[in-house]
């Protein structure tokens, strides 16, 4: 079942928000793209709010929102693209390491070879969708409405 955009936005309203900064990252050639990639936030105003916890006190359900633009660069050529990943998400974390995302708007997602329902690559997934990440890391994307933009092609 998909979460309507209005419901997701209602859950992300109100106080109790704290910064949730994104760290720069690197992937070697062949992991996501045919070449090595560096990602670096150039705008990062993402905040999070814990909505529920597990009995041990760890976060169970967390809402995320805010502007995020990540500069994704081909480290071999220097070609880069500023990817808007400013979606809102409601993520439920399983005690086994699994995650269930309900998303409205764009998010940057990487897929490993045979690691999910999209081919190996880096993508901006935009629209209304869910993303399930199993404890082993397998990603299942279910689009209600939206688009998928292949970033490796943009910086090749």
C-alpha positions in Angstrom: 0.0 0.0 0.0 1.3 3.4 -0.9 1.3 6.4 1.4 -0.5 9.4 -0.2 1.6 12.5 -0.6 -0.7 14.5 1.6 -0.4 12.0 4.4 3.4 12.0 4.1 3.5 15.8 4.2 1.2 15.8 7.3 3.5 13.4 9.1 6.5 15.7 8.4 4.8 18.8 9.8 5.4 20.2 13.3 8.4 20.4 15.6 11.1 18.1 17.0 13.3 18.2 13.9 17.1 17.9 14.1 19.7 18.2 11.4 20.5 15.0 9.5 23.6 16.0 7.4 24.8 13.8 4.5 28.5 12.8 4.3 30.5 12.9 1.1 30.9 9.4 -0.4 33.0 7.5 -3.0 32.3 4.4 -5.0 34.9 2.5 -6.9 34.7 1.8 -10.7 32.2 -0.9 -11.3 30.3 -0.7 -8.0 27.6 1.6 -9.4 28.9 3.1 -12.6 31.7 1.9 -14.9 33.9 4.6 -13.4 34.7 5.8 -9.9 32.2 8.3 -8.5 32.4 10.9 -5.8 29.3 12.4 -4.2 29.3 15.6 -2.2 26.4 17.6 -0.8 26.4 21.2 -2.1 23.1 22.1 -0.4 22.1 20.1 2.7 19.2 21.3 4.8 17.8 17.9 5.6 16.3 17.4 9.0 14.9 14.3 10.7 12.3 13.6 13.3 12.1 10.2 15.2 8.4 9.2 15.3 8.8 5.8 17.0 11.5 3.7 18.7 12.2 0.0 19.2 12.1 -1.3 22.8 15.9 -0.8 23.0 15.5 2.9 22.2 16.8 2.8 18.7 14.9 4.6 16.0 12.1 2.6 14.4 10.3 5.2 12.3 12.0 8.4 11.2 10.7 11.2 8.9 13.1 13.1 6.7 12.6 16.3 4.8 14.6 19.3 3.5 16.6 20.5 0.5 19.5 18.3 -0.6 21.5 18.7 -3.8 24.4 16.3 -4.3 27.2 16.9 -6.8 27.8 13.6 -8.4 31.2 13.5 -10.2 33.1 11.1 -12.4 36.5 11.1 -10.7 38.3 10.2 -13.9 37.0 13.0 -16.1 35.8 15.5 -13.6 32.4 15.6 -15.2 29.7 16.4 -12.6 26.0 16.8 -12.2 24.1 18.5 -9.4 21.3 16.0 -8.5 18.3 17.3 -6.6 17.5 14.7 -3.9 15.1 16.9 -1.8 12.3 14.4 -1.3 10.5 13.7 1.9 10.7 10.2 3.3 9.2 8.1 6.1 11.6 5.2 6.9 10.9 2.3 9.1 14.0 0.5 10.3 13.8 -3.2 11.1 15.8 -4.7 14.0 17.5 -7.0 11.4 18.9 -4.1 9.4 16.1 -3.9 6.8 14.4 -0.7 5.9 11.0 0.3 4.4 10.9 3.7 2.7 7.7 5.7 1.8 8.8 8.6 -0.4 7.4 11.7 -2.0 9.9 13.5 -4.3 13.4 12.9 -5.5 15.9 10.7 -3.6 19.4 9.5 -4.8 19.6 5.7 -4.7 22.4 3.4 -5.7 21.9 -0.1 -6.9 24.7 -2.8 -6.9 25.0 -5.5 -9.7 22.1 -7.9 -9.0 21.3 -5.8 -5.9 17.7 -4.8 -6.7 14.9 -4.2 -9.1 17.0 -1.6 -11.1 20.2 -2.3 -13.0 23.6 -1.4 -11.4 23.8 2.4 -11.2 23.1 5.6 -9.4 19.6 7.1 -9.8 17.4 10.0 -8.9 14.1 8.4 -8.2 11.3 11.0 -8.2 7.6 10.7 -7.5 5.5 8.6 -5.1 7.1 5.2 -4.4 8.2 2.7 -1.8 11.7 1.3 -1.5 12.3 -1.9 0.5 15.9 -2.7 1.5 16.3 -6.2 2.8 18.7 -7.1 5.6 21.1 -8.3 2.9 20.9 -5.0 1.0 18.6 -6.1 -1.9 16.5 -3.1 -3.0 12.9 -3.4 -4.3 11.5 -0.2 -5.8 7.8 0.1 -6.3 6.7 3.2 -8.2 3.2 4.6 -7.8 3.9 7.5 -10.1 7.1 9.2 -11.1 10.4 8.8 -12.9 13.9 7.3 -12.7 16.9 9.3 -13.9 20.2 7.4 -14.5 23.0 9.5 -13.2 25.9 7.4 -14.5 24.8 8.3 -18.0 24.8 12.0 -17.1 28.4 12.0 -16.0 29.9 9.4 -18.3 
